[in-house]
Amino acid sequence: MLKYLLIALLILWLLYSPGVRKLLRRGISGESTKPATKPQTSQARTTAVVPCAHCGVHLPQGEALFNDAGQPFCSEAHLRAQKRDR
């Protein structure tokens, strides 16, 4: 009789222990209870990309050099080359 009482207490203890309760909440499918992680802030920001007016290479707008007409260039050399071609 004592054996059955000990088994019942063991089952109750397992059912109410935090580790087993977490497994039961997740279910058999193995879904995680943790929320999805947010993307890093640097990846979440978007930057406008512009093509160089001389060679066509795309670069972030913040890194581009602009002439008087507002055309973007990828480098000082391409900016000077465009001025010479005129």
N, C-alpha and C positions, 0 to 999 in steps of 0.2 A: 504494500500500500504506500509506503514511504517513497518507493521508486517512482510511482505515478505522480505523486505530489511534486517531487523534484523535477520530473520531466515537464510538468505543467508550469512550474515556476520558471524553468529555463526557457520555455516557449514564450511566456509572457515577458520575460526580461529581454529576449531577442526582439520581440515585436515593438517594445517601447524604447529600445536603445537608439540613440541618434543615428548611428551608421545604417542600421537596418531600415529605419523609417525613411532615410534619404533614398535608399535603394527602392523602397516601395513607392515613394512619390514619383521617382523617375519612371517607374514601370519597367516592364520587360523589354521594351524597345531600346532602352539605353539612352533615351533623350537626356541631355544635360539640363540641369535646373539653373545653370548660370546664364545670365543674359548675354546676348551677343556683344562682343567687344566693339567699341566704337573705333572707326578708323583714326589713324593718327592725324593730327591737325595739319601737318604738312601735306598729307595726301588728300585731305578733304578740300583744300583750297584749289581753285582752278585759276589758271593764268592764261590770258589771251596770248595766242601765238600768231606771229606775223611773218610773212616771207620776205627775204632780202630782195630789194628791187634790182640788184645786180646779178646775183647767182641763184636766187630762189630758195636758199636754205631757210628753213623755218626756225625761229628762235623766239623766246619769250619777249613780250612787248617791253618789259622792263629792262632788258639787256640790249635792245635795239638802239641804233643811232639814227636820228631823223635829220633829213635835209630841210631846207626852207619850205619846200613844197609838202612836207609831211610824209615823204616816202621813207620806209624803214630800211636800214642796212645792217648787215651782221658785223662789219668791222670798219675801222677808220680807212683802211686801204680801199674797200669797195665804195665808200662814200666819196673819197678823192677820185677814184676811177670814174665814177658817174659824172662828177663835175668836169673832168677832162673830156669826156665823150660829147659833151654838149657843145 
